[in-house]
Amino acid sequence: TAGRYSASGDVSTFGDGPYLNLSIAQPGQHDSGHYVCVASITDKTSTLAKLTYDLNVQEQVLTDDEIRALVLTLAGKIDRAETANSNLVNTITRLEQQNLDLQQNLTDAAGENDNLRANFSSLELRLRAAEKQLEQERRDNNFTDSDVLRKIADLENQILVISSTPSTTQMTTTVAPMNCSCCDDYADIARDVGQLQ
């Protein structure tokens, strides 16, 4: 059938010169025989010329050794393809596991961040309550101890440091005894600040 045949060629005189190539897809015994190629051309003087080339195509039966060699070649190609596929599957599996690990690390980090935020919010609320109580006692008792006021500022600064770098900040706080009911609250807050490392 015409669909099994394809022809290509070149009339250029450069390189190997003009040629015509005829290819037959999936050739069989019925394709053997005598083939004739005829080309009609004109020369520089516009004289018509005809070129003819014939070729006998015979069926060639493969020997057992040739068949075995062909099978071994194909088997080698199949083995290499299977090895490459197995390596690709292993790579994909490893990358998928790495992706799962990264997702788990991200989830853990998000949970830890939420806990730190919750601890910070709780500590901030307790500090604000203690400040209000101290301010009330200062007004009631005309109490103006500058050390206590500095301690409030220190606690506020420590909370700000914790909120910015909770995992790397190391803090210790000592609260001197005061004759007011809010000193215990400050001691608790200072202890909580130290535990947020």
PyMOL commands that place a pseudoatom at each C-alpha (Angstrom):
pseudoatom trace, name=CA, resn=THR, resi=1, chain=A, elem=C, hetatm=0, pos=[0.000, 0.000, 0.000]
pseudoatom trace, name=CA, resn=ALA, resi=2, chain=A, elem=C, hetatm=0, pos=[1.126, 3.541, -0.694]
pseudoatom trace, name=CA, resn=GLY, resi=3, chain=A, elem=C, hetatm=0, pos=[1.055, 4.435, 3.006]
pseudoatom trace, name=CA, resn=ARG, resi=4, chain=A, elem=C, hetatm=0, pos=[3.954, 2.067, 3.737]
pseudoatom trace, name=CA, resn=TYR, resi=5, chain=A, elem=C, hetatm=0, pos=[6.308, 3.741, 1.275]
pseudoatom trace, name=CA, resn=SER, resi=6, chain=A, elem=C, hetatm=0, pos=[8.099, 7.062, 1.734]
pseudoatom trace, name=CA, resn=ALA, resi=7, chain=A, elem=C, hetatm=0, pos=[10.689, 8.712, -0.479]
pseudoatom trace, name=CA, resn=SER, resi=8, chain=A, elem=C, hetatm=0, pos=[13.214, 11.455, 0.241]
pseudoatom trace, name=CA, resn=GLY, resi=9, chain=A, elem=C, hetatm=0, pos=[16.148, 12.895, -1.623]
pseudoatom trace, name=CA, resn=ASP, resi=10, chain=A, elem=C, hetatm=0, pos=[18.199, 15.890, -2.655]
pseudoatom trace, name=CA, resn=VAL, resi=11, chain=A, elem=C, hetatm=0, pos=[19.302, 17.202, -6.060]
pseudoatom trace, name=CA, resn=SER, resi=12, chain=A, elem=C, hetatm=0, pos=[22.156, 19.248, -4.601]
pseudoatom trace, name=CA, resn=THR, resi=13, chain=A, elem=C, hetatm=0, pos=[25.595, 18.536, -6.091]
pseudoatom trace, name=CA, resn=PHE, resi=14, chain=A, elem=C, hetatm=0, pos=[27.313, 19.352, -2.800]
pseudoatom trace, name=CA, resn=GLY, resi=15, chain=A, elem=C, hetatm=0, pos=[28.445, 16.702, -0.346]
pseudoatom trace, name=CA, resn=ASP, resi=16, chain=A, elem=C, hetatm=0, pos=[27.517, 13.201, -1.500]
pseudoatom trace, name=CA, resn=GLY, resi=17, chain=A, elem=C, hetatm=0, pos=[25.688, 14.626, -4.496]
pseudoatom trace, name=CA, resn=PRO, resi=18, chain=A, elem=C, hetatm=0, pos=[22.098, 13.955, -5.586]
pseudoatom trace, name=CA, resn=TYR, resi=19, chain=A, elem=C, hetatm=0, pos=[20.366, 10.979, -4.065]
pseudoatom trace, name=CA, resn=LEU, resi=20, chain=A, elem=C, hetatm=0, pos=[16.969, 9.331, -3.713]
pseudoatom trace, name=CA, resn=ASN, resi=21, chain=A, elem=C, hetatm=0, pos=[15.998, 7.260, -0.696]
pseudoatom trace, name=CA, resn=LEU, resi=22, chain=A, elem=C, hetatm=0, pos=[13.019, 4.887, -0.606]
pseudoatom trace, name=CA, resn=SER, resi=23, chain=A, elem=C, hetatm=0, pos=[11.868, 3.530, 2.756]
pseudoatom trace, name=CA, resn=ILE, resi=24, chain=A, elem=C, hetatm=0, pos=[9.343, 0.750, 3.370]
pseudoatom trace, name=CA, resn=ALA, resi=25, chain=A, elem=C, hetatm=0, pos=[7.639, 0.507, 6.751]
pseudoatom trace, name=CA, resn=GLN, resi=26, chain=A, elem=C, hetatm=0, pos=[7.575, -3.032, 8.194]
pseudoatom trace, name=CA, resn=PRO, resi=27, chain=A, elem=C, hetatm=0, pos=[8.998, -4.741, 5.094]
pseudoatom trace, name=CA, resn=GLY, resi=28, chain=A, elem=C, hetatm=0, pos=[8.027, -8.355, 4.438]
pseudoatom trace, name=CA, resn=GLN, resi=29, chain=A, elem=C, hetatm=0, pos=[8.768, -11.112, 1.979]
pseudoatom trace, name=CA, resn=HIS, resi=30, chain=A, elem=C, hetatm=0, pos=[6.258, -9.703, -0.509]
pseudoatom trace, name=CA, resn=ASP, resi=31, chain=A, elem=C, hetatm=0, pos=[8.330, -6.486, -0.721]
pseudoatom trace, name=CA, resn=SER, resi=32, chain=A, elem=C, hetatm=0, pos=[11.330, -8.288, -2.211]
pseudoatom trace, name=CA, resn=GLY, resi=33, chain=A, elem=C, hetatm=0, pos=[11.877, -8.013, -5.964]
pseudoatom trace, name=CA, resn=HIS, resi=34, chain=A, elem=C, hetatm=0, pos=[13.310, -5.826, -8.686]
pseudoatom trace, name=CA, resn=TYR, resi=35, chain=A, elem=C, hetatm=0, pos=[13.031, -2.063, -8.153]
pseudoatom trace, name=CA, resn=VAL, resi=36, chain=A, elem=C, hetatm=0, pos=[13.689, 0.520, -10.882]
pseudoatom trace, name=CA, resn=CYS, resi=37, chain=A, elem=C, hetatm=0, pos=[14.229, 4.228, -10.249]
pseudoatom trace, name=CA, resn=VAL, resi=38, chain=A, elem=C, hetatm=0, pos=[13.798, 6.558, -13.216]
pseudoatom trace, name=CA, resn=ALA, resi=39, chain=A, elem=C, hetatm=0, pos=[14.541, 10.295, -13.032]
pseudoatom trace, name=CA, resn=SER, resi=40, chain=A, elem=C, hetatm=0, pos=[13.987, 12.763, -15.843]
pseudoatom trace, name=CA, resn=ILE, resi=41, chain=A, elem=C, hetatm=0, pos=[16.167, 15.881, -15.785]
pseudoatom trace, name=CA, resn=THR, resi=42, chain=A, elem=C, hetatm=0, pos=[17.318, 18.702, -18.028]
pseudoatom trace, name=CA, resn=ASP, resi=43, chain=A, elem=C, hetatm=0, pos=[20.927, 19.796, -18.294]
pseudoatom trace, name=CA, resn=LYS, resi=44, chain=A, elem=C, hetatm=0, pos=[22.307, 23.329, -18.643]
pseudoatom trace, name=CA, resn=THR, resi=45, chain=A, elem=C, hetatm=0, pos=[21.370, 23.383, -22.342]
pseudoatom trace, name=CA, resn=SER, resi=46, chain=A, elem=C, hetatm=0, pos=[17.774, 22.364, -21.507]
pseudoatom trace, name=CA, resn=THR, resi=47, chain=A, elem=C, hetatm=0, pos=[18.360, 18.969, -23.066]
pseudoatom trace, name=CA, resn=LEU, resi=48, chain=A, elem=C, hetatm=0, pos=[16.097, 16.307, -21.591]
pseudoatom trace, name=CA, resn=ALA, resi=49, chain=A, elem=C, hetatm=0, pos=[17.891, 13.369, -20.037]
pseudoatom trace, name=CA, resn=LYS, resi=50, chain=A, elem=C, hetatm=0, pos=[16.669, 10.267, -18.272]
pseudoatom trace, name=CA, resn=LEU, resi=51, chain=A, elem=C, hetatm=0, pos=[18.527, 8.495, -15.518]
pseudoatom trace, name=CA, resn=THR, resi=52, chain=A, elem=C, hetatm=0, pos=[17.694, 4.929, -14.583]
pseudoatom trace, name=CA, resn=TYR, resi=53, chain=A, elem=C, hetatm=0, pos=[18.842, 2.887, -11.623]
pseudoatom trace, name=CA, resn=ASP, resi=54, chain=A, elem=C, hetatm=0, pos=[17.631, -0.561, -10.750]
pseudoatom trace, name=CA, resn=LEU, resi=55, chain=A, elem=C, hetatm=0, pos=[18.113, -2.681, -7.678]
pseudoatom trace, name=CA, resn=ASN, resi=56, chain=A, elem=C, hetatm=0, pos=[17.223, -6.217, -6.700]
pseudoatom trace, name=CA, resn=VAL, resi=57, chain=A, elem=C, hetatm=0, pos=[15.860, -6.445, -3.156]
pseudoatom trace, name=CA, resn=GLN, resi=58, chain=A, elem=C, hetatm=0, pos=[16.007, -9.916, -1.656]
pseudoatom trace, name=CA, resn=GLU, resi=59, chain=A, elem=C, hetatm=0, pos=[14.565, -11.266, 1.544]
pseudoatom trace, name=CA, resn=GLN, resi=60, chain=A, elem=C, hetatm=0, pos=[17.194, -11.926, 4.181]
pseudoatom trace, name=CA, resn=VAL, resi=61, chain=A, elem=C, hetatm=0, pos=[16.470, -14.561, 6.789]
pseudoatom trace, name=CA, resn=LEU, resi=62, chain=A, elem=C, hetatm=0, pos=[18.058, -13.905, 10.170]
pseudoatom trace, name=CA, resn=THR, resi=63, chain=A, elem=C, hetatm=0, pos=[20.265, -16.630, 11.576]
pseudoatom trace, name=CA, resn=ASP, resi=64, chain=A, elem=C, hetatm=0, pos=[19.815, -18.002, 15.081]
pseudoatom trace, name=CA, resn=ASP, resi=65, chain=A, elem=C, hetatm=0, pos=[22.879, -16.071, 16.253]
pseudoatom trace, name=CA, resn=GLU, resi=66, chain=A, elem=C, hetatm=0, pos=[21.511, -12.835, 14.832]
pseudoatom trace, name=CA, resn=ILE, resi=67, chain=A, elem=C, hetatm=0, pos=[18.160, -13.443, 16.521]
pseudoatom trace, name=CA, resn=ARG, resi=68, chain=A, elem=C, hetatm=0, pos=[19.857, -14.174, 19.849]
pseudoatom trace, name=CA, resn=ALA, resi=69, chain=A, elem=C, hetatm=0, pos=[21.986, -11.031, 19.533]
pseudoatom trace, name=CA, resn=LEU, resi=70, chain=A, elem=C, hetatm=0, pos=[18.894, -8.976, 18.760]
pseudoatom trace, name=CA, resn=VAL, resi=71, chain=A, elem=C, hetatm=0, pos=[17.017, -10.456, 21.738]
pseudoatom trace, name=CA, resn=LEU, resi=72, chain=A, elem=C, hetatm=0, pos=[19.969, -9.758, 24.063]
pseudoatom trace, name=CA, resn=THR, resi=73, chain=A, elem=C, hetatm=0, pos=[20.159, -6.185, 22.822]
pseudoatom trace, name=CA, resn=LEU, resi=74, chain=A, elem=C, hetatm=0, pos=[16.452, -5.656, 23.420]
pseudoatom trace, name=CA, resn=ALA, resi=75, chain=A, elem=C, hetatm=0, pos=[16.674, -7.324, 26.850]
pseudoatom trace, name=CA, resn=GLY, resi=76, chain=A, elem=C, hetatm=0, pos=[19.523, -4.990, 27.814]
pseudoatom trace, name=CA, resn=LYS, resi=77, chain=A, elem=C, hetatm=0, pos=[17.492, -1.963, 26.777]
pseudoatom trace, name=CA, resn=ILE, resi=78, chain=A, elem=C, hetatm=0, pos=[14.527, -3.232, 28.799]
pseudoatom trace, name=CA, resn=ASP, resi=79, chain=A, elem=C, hetatm=0, pos=[16.711, -3.814, 31.881]
pseudoatom trace, name=CA, resn=ARG, resi=80, chain=A, elem=C, hetatm=0, pos=[18.173, -0.322, 31.661]
pseudoatom trace, name=CA, resn=ALA, resi=81, chain=A, elem=C, hetatm=0, pos=[14.719, 1.174, 31.252]
pseudoatom trace, name=CA, resn=GLU, resi=82, chain=A, elem=C, hetatm=0, pos=[13.415, -0.777, 34.273]
pseudoatom trace, name=CA, resn=THR, resi=83, chain=A, elem=C, hetatm=0, pos=[16.407, 0.325, 36.377]
pseudoatom trace, name=CA, resn=ALA, resi=84, chain=A, elem=C, hetatm=0, pos=[15.872, 3.947, 35.403]
pseudoatom trace, name=CA, resn=ASN, resi=85, chain=A, elem=C, hetatm=0, pos=[12.172, 3.630, 36.232]
pseudoatom trace, name=CA, resn=SER, resi=86, chain=A, elem=C, hetatm=0, pos=[12.946, 2.051, 39.616]
pseudoatom trace, name=CA, resn=ASN, resi=87, chain=A, elem=C, hetatm=0, pos=[15.396, 4.842, 40.445]
pseudoatom trace, name=CA, resn=LEU, resi=88, chain=A, elem=C, hetatm=0, pos=[12.801, 7.405, 39.454]
pseudoatom trace, name=CA, resn=VAL, resi=89, chain=A, elem=C, hetatm=0, pos=[10.161, 5.756, 41.665]
pseudoatom trace, name=CA, resn=ASN, resi=90, chain=A, elem=C, hetatm=0, pos=[12.601, 5.720, 44.606]
pseudoatom trace, name=CA, resn=THR, resi=91, chain=A, elem=C, hetatm=0, pos=[13.402, 9.382, 44.065]
pseudoatom trace, name=CA, resn=ILE, resi=92, chain=A, elem=C, hetatm=0, pos=[9.709, 10.289, 43.952]
pseudoatom trace, name=CA, resn=THR, resi=93, chain=A, elem=C, hetatm=0, pos=[9.048, 8.276, 47.128]
pseudoatom trace, name=CA, resn=ARG, resi=94, chain=A, elem=C, hetatm=0, pos=[11.926, 9.989, 48.939]
pseudoatom trace, name=CA, resn=LEU, resi=95, chain=A, elem=C, hetatm=0, pos=[10.756, 13.436, 47.868]
pseudoatom trace, name=CA, resn=GLU, resi=96, chain=A, elem=C, hetatm=0, pos=[7.198, 12.651, 48.969]
pseudoatom trace, name=CA, resn=GLN, resi=97, chain=A, elem=C, hetatm=0, pos=[8.477, 11.590, 52.410]
pseudoatom trace, name=CA, resn=GLN, resi=98, chain=A, elem=C, hetatm=0, pos=[10.577, 14.738, 52.680]
pseudoatom trace, name=CA, resn=ASN, resi=99, chain=A, elem=C, hetatm=0, pos=[7.511, 16.775, 51.815]
pseudoatom trace, name=CA, resn=LEU, resi=100, chain=A, elem=C, hetatm=0, pos=[5.495, 15.011, 54.533]
pseudoatom trace, name=CA, resn=ASP, resi=101, chain=A, elem=C, hetatm=0, pos=[8.282, 15.639, 57.058]
pseudoatom trace, name=CA, resn=LEU, resi=102, chain=A, elem=C, hetatm=0, pos=[8.414, 19.318, 56.141]
pseudoatom trace, name=CA, resn=GLN, resi=103, chain=A, elem=C, hetatm=0, pos=[4.652, 19.611, 56.480]
pseudoatom trace, name=CA, resn=GLN, resi=104, chain=A, elem=C, hetatm=0, pos=[4.803, 17.964, 59.917]
pseudoatom trace, name=CA, resn=ASN, resi=105, chain=A, elem=C, hetatm=0, pos=[7.619, 20.291, 60.992]
pseudoatom trace, name=CA, resn=LEU, resi=106, chain=A, elem=C, hetatm=0, pos=[5.566, 23.247, 59.828]
pseudoatom trace, name=CA, resn=THR, resi=107, chain=A, elem=C, hetatm=0, pos=[2.539, 21.998, 61.775]
pseudoatom trace, name=CA, resn=ASP, resi=108, chain=A, elem=C, hetatm=0, pos=[4.644, 21.490, 64.916]
pseudoatom trace, name=CA, resn=ALA, resi=109, chain=A, elem=C, hetatm=0, pos=[6.179, 24.943, 64.576]
pseudoatom trace, name=CA, resn=ALA, resi=110, chain=A, elem=C, hetatm=0, pos=[2.745, 26.507, 64.132]
pseudoatom trace, name=CA, resn=GLY, resi=111, chain=A, elem=C, hetatm=0, pos=[1.496, 24.718, 67.263]
pseudoatom trace, name=CA, resn=GLU, resi=112, chain=A, elem=C, hetatm=0, pos=[4.499, 25.855, 69.273]
pseudoatom trace, name=CA, resn=ASN, resi=113, chain=A, elem=C, hetatm=0, pos=[4.003, 29.397, 68.040]
pseudoatom trace, name=CA, resn=ASP, resi=114, chain=A, elem=C, hetatm=0, pos=[0.342, 29.294, 69.097]
pseudoatom trace, name=CA, resn=ASN, resi=115, chain=A, elem=C, hetatm=0, pos=[1.347, 28.087, 72.572]
pseudoatom trace, name=CA, resn=LEU, resi=116, chain=A, elem=C, hetatm=0, pos=[3.910, 30.860, 72.923]
pseudoatom trace, name=CA, resn=ARG, resi=117, chain=A, elem=C, hetatm=0, pos=[1.364, 33.439, 71.846]
pseudoatom trace, name=CA, resn=ALA, resi=118, chain=A, elem=C, hetatm=0, pos=[-1.151, 32.090, 74.357]
pseudoatom trace, name=CA, resn=ASN, resi=119, chain=A, elem=C, hetatm=0, pos=[1.439, 32.165, 77.164]
pseudoatom trace, name=CA, resn=PHE, resi=120, chain=A, elem=C, hetatm=0, pos=[2.460, 35.671, 76.206]
pseudoatom trace, name=CA, resn=SER, resi=121, chain=A, elem=C, hetatm=0, pos=[-1.149, 36.882, 76.160]
pseudoatom trace, name=CA, resn=SER, resi=122, chain=A, elem=C, hetatm=0, pos=[-1.822, 35.326, 79.569]
pseudoatom trace, name=CA, resn=LEU, resi=123, chain=A, elem=C, hetatm=0, pos=[1.334, 36.843, 81.019]
pseudoatom trace, name=CA, resn=GLU, resi=124, chain=A, elem=C, hetatm=0, pos=[0.501, 40.234, 79.568]
pseudoatom trace, name=CA, resn=LEU, resi=125, chain=A, elem=C, hetatm=0, pos=[-2.982, 40.154, 81.104]
pseudoatom trace, name=CA, resn=ARG, resi=126, chain=A, elem=C, hetatm=0, pos=[-1.565, 39.254, 84.523]
pseudoatom trace, name=CA, resn=LEU, resi=127, chain=A, elem=C, hetatm=0, pos=[0.980, 42.059, 84.267]
pseudoatom trace, name=CA, resn=ARG, resi=128, chain=A, elem=C, hetatm=0, pos=[-1.690, 44.611, 83.394]
pseudoatom trace, name=CA, resn=ALA, resi=129, chain=A, elem=C, hetatm=0, pos=[-3.827, 43.439, 86.334]
pseudoatom trace, name=CA, resn=ALA, resi=130, chain=A, elem=C, hetatm=0, pos=[-0.857, 43.700, 88.710]
pseudoatom trace, name=CA, resn=GLU, resi=131, chain=A, elem=C, hetatm=0, pos=[-0.068, 47.180, 87.408]
pseudoatom trace, name=CA, resn=LYS, resi=132, chain=A, elem=C, hetatm=0, pos=[-3.619, 48.299, 88.084]
pseudoatom trace, name=CA, resn=GLN, resi=133, chain=A, elem=C, hetatm=0, pos=[-3.505, 46.809, 91.571]
pseudoatom trace, name=CA, resn=LEU, resi=134, chain=A, elem=C, hetatm=0, pos=[-0.166, 48.466, 92.311]
pseudoatom trace, name=CA, resn=GLU, resi=135, chain=A, elem=C, hetatm=0, pos=[-1.395, 51.806, 91.016]
pseudoatom trace, name=CA, resn=GLN, resi=136, chain=A, elem=C, hetatm=0, pos=[-4.469, 51.517, 93.229]
pseudoatom trace, name=CA, resn=GLU, resi=137, chain=A, elem=C, hetatm=0, pos=[-2.347, 50.707, 96.291]
pseudoatom trace, name=CA, resn=ARG, resi=138, chain=A, elem=C, hetatm=0, pos=[0.018, 53.560, 95.432]
pseudoatom trace, name=CA, resn=ARG, resi=139, chain=A, elem=C, hetatm=0, pos=[-2.891, 55.990, 95.399]
pseudoatom trace, name=CA, resn=ASP, resi=140, chain=A, elem=C, hetatm=0, pos=[-4.419, 54.525, 98.558]
pseudoatom trace, name=CA, resn=ASN, resi=141, chain=A, elem=C, hetatm=0, pos=[-1.140, 54.390, 100.529]
pseudoatom trace, name=CA, resn=ASN, resi=142, chain=A, elem=C, hetatm=0, pos=[0.766, 57.236, 98.847]
pseudoatom trace, name=CA, resn=PHE, resi=143, chain=A, elem=C, hetatm=0, pos=[3.336, 54.562, 97.866]
pseudoatom trace, name=CA, resn=THR, resi=144, chain=A, elem=C, hetatm=0, pos=[6.074, 55.832, 95.497]
pseudoatom trace, name=CA, resn=ASP, resi=145, chain=A, elem=C, hetatm=0, pos=[8.767, 53.153, 95.640]
pseudoatom trace, name=CA, resn=SER, resi=146, chain=A, elem=C, hetatm=0, pos=[10.924, 53.758, 92.525]
pseudoatom trace, name=CA, resn=ASP, resi=147, chain=A, elem=C, hetatm=0, pos=[12.290, 50.198, 92.609]
pseudoatom trace, name=CA, resn=VAL, resi=148, chain=A, elem=C, hetatm=0, pos=[8.829, 48.751, 92.072]
pseudoatom trace, name=CA, resn=LEU, resi=149, chain=A, elem=C, hetatm=0, pos=[8.215, 51.118, 89.183]
pseudoatom trace, name=CA, resn=ARG, resi=150, chain=A, elem=C, hetatm=0, pos=[11.499, 50.077, 87.606]
pseudoatom trace, name=CA, resn=LYS, resi=151, chain=A, elem=C, hetatm=0, pos=[10.528, 46.429, 88.096]
pseudoatom trace, name=CA, resn=ILE, resi=152, chain=A, elem=C, hetatm=0, pos=[7.308, 47.042, 86.148]
pseudoatom trace, name=CA, resn=ALA, resi=153, chain=A, elem=C, hetatm=0, pos=[9.320, 48.551, 83.306]
pseudoatom trace, name=CA, resn=ASP, resi=154, chain=A, elem=C, hetatm=0, pos=[11.710, 45.575, 83.375]
pseudoatom trace, name=CA, resn=LEU, resi=155, chain=A, elem=C, hetatm=0, pos=[8.843, 43.096, 83.165]
pseudoatom trace, name=CA, resn=GLU, resi=156, chain=A, elem=C, hetatm=0, pos=[7.325, 44.981, 80.247]
pseudoatom trace, name=CA, resn=ASN, resi=157, chain=A, elem=C, hetatm=0, pos=[10.658, 44.970, 78.412]
pseudoatom trace, name=CA, resn=GLN, resi=158, chain=A, elem=C, hetatm=0, pos=[11.073, 41.246, 79.052]
pseudoatom trace, name=CA, resn=ILE, resi=159, chain=A, elem=C, hetatm=0, pos=[7.639, 40.539, 77.610]
pseudoatom trace, name=CA, resn=LEU, resi=160, chain=A, elem=C, hetatm=0, pos=[8.540, 42.523, 74.491]
pseudoatom trace, name=CA, resn=VAL, resi=161, chain=A, elem=C, hetatm=0, pos=[11.764, 40.527, 74.135]
pseudoatom trace, name=CA, resn=ILE, resi=162, chain=A, elem=C, hetatm=0, pos=[9.874, 37.248, 74.510]
pseudoatom trace, name=CA, resn=SER, resi=163, chain=A, elem=C, hetatm=0, pos=[7.369, 38.239, 71.852]
pseudoatom trace, name=CA, resn=SER, resi=164, chain=A, elem=C, hetatm=0, pos=[10.161, 38.958, 69.353]
pseudoatom trace, name=CA, resn=THR, resi=165, chain=A, elem=C, hetatm=0, pos=[12.639, 36.113, 70.098]
pseudoatom trace, name=CA, resn=PRO, resi=166, chain=A, elem=C, hetatm=0, pos=[10.938, 33.570, 72.373]
pseudoatom trace, name=CA, resn=SER, resi=167, chain=A, elem=C, hetatm=0, pos=[13.301, 30.689, 71.537]
pseudoatom trace, name=CA, resn=THR, resi=168, chain=A, elem=C, hetatm=0, pos=[16.642, 32.463, 72.136]
pseudoatom trace, name=CA, resn=THR, resi=169, chain=A, elem=C, hetatm=0, pos=[16.046, 34.869, 75.016]
pseudoatom trace, name=CA, resn=GLN, resi=170, chain=A, elem=C, hetatm=0, pos=[17.271, 33.825, 78.479]
pseudoatom trace, name=CA, resn=MET, resi=171, chain=A, elem=C, hetatm=0, pos=[16.009, 35.911, 81.401]
pseudoatom trace, name=CA, resn=THR, resi=172, chain=A, elem=C, hetatm=0, pos=[16.115, 35.684, 85.191]
pseudoatom trace, name=CA, resn=THR, resi=173, chain=A, elem=C, hetatm=0, pos=[14.194, 38.024, 87.466]
pseudoatom trace, name=CA, resn=THR, resi=174, chain=A, elem=C, hetatm=0, pos=[14.435, 38.593, 91.209]
pseudoatom trace, name=CA, resn=VAL, resi=175, chain=A, elem=C, hetatm=0, pos=[11.699, 40.519, 92.951]
pseudoatom trace, name=CA, resn=ALA, resi=176, chain=A, elem=C, hetatm=0, pos=[12.540, 42.131, 96.271]
pseudoatom trace, name=CA, resn=PRO, resi=177, chain=A, elem=C, hetatm=0, pos=[9.898, 41.728, 98.962]
pseudoatom trace, name=CA, resn=MET, resi=178, chain=A, elem=C, hetatm=0, pos=[7.521, 44.661, 99.129]
pseudoatom trace, name=CA, resn=ASN, resi=179, chain=A, elem=C, hetatm=0, pos=[4.920, 45.584, 101.653]
pseudoatom trace, name=CA, resn=CYS, resi=180, chain=A, elem=C, hetatm=0, pos=[2.055, 45.384, 99.196]
pseudoatom trace, name=CA, resn=SER, resi=181, chain=A, elem=C, hetatm=0, pos=[-0.317, 42.615, 98.221]
pseudoatom trace, name=CA, resn=CYS, resi=182, chain=A, elem=C, hetatm=0, pos=[0.712, 42.670, 94.527]
pseudoatom trace, name=CA, resn=CYS, resi=183, chain=A, elem=C, hetatm=0, pos=[4.330, 41.578, 95.101]
pseudoatom trace, name=CA, resn=ASP, resi=184, chain=A, elem=C, hetatm=0, pos=[3.362, 37.904, 94.968]
pseudoatom trace, name=CA, resn=ASP, resi=185, chain=A, elem=C, hetatm=0, pos=[1.754, 38.520, 91.584]
pseudoatom trace, name=CA, resn=TYR, resi=186, chain=A, elem=C, hetatm=0, pos=[4.972, 40.029, 90.286]
pseudoatom trace, name=CA, resn=ALA, resi=187, chain=A, elem=C, hetatm=0, pos=[6.953, 37.077, 91.579]
pseudoatom trace, name=CA, resn=ASP, resi=188, chain=A, elem=C, hetatm=0, pos=[4.634, 34.702, 89.733]
pseudoatom trace, name=CA, resn=ILE, resi=189, chain=A, elem=C, hetatm=0, pos=[4.877, 36.777, 86.560]
pseudoatom trace, name=CA, resn=ALA, resi=190, chain=A, elem=C, hetatm=0, pos=[8.667, 36.845, 86.774]
pseudoatom trace, name=CA, resn=ARG, resi=191, chain=A, elem=C, hetatm=0, pos=[8.733, 33.059, 87.188]
pseudoatom trace, name=CA, resn=ASP, resi=192, chain=A, elem=C, hetatm=0, pos=[6.447, 32.624, 84.172]
pseudoatom trace, name=CA, resn=VAL, resi=193, chain=A, elem=C, hetatm=0, pos=[8.703, 34.900, 82.123]
pseudoatom trace, name=CA, resn=GLY, resi=194, chain=A, elem=C, hetatm=0, pos=[11.655, 32.673, 82.930]
pseudoatom trace, name=CA, resn=GLN, resi=195, chain=A, elem=C, hetatm=0, pos=[9.719, 29.573, 81.882]
pseudoatom trace, name=CA, resn=LEU, resi=196, chain=A, elem=C, hetatm=0, pos=[8.952, 30.954, 78.409]
pseudoatom trace, name=CA, resn=GLN, resi=197, chain=A, elem=C, hetatm=0, pos=[12.476, 30.134, 77.161]
for i in range(1, 197): cmd.bond("trace and resi %d" % i, "trace and resi %d" % (i + 1))
show_as sticks, trace
zoom trace
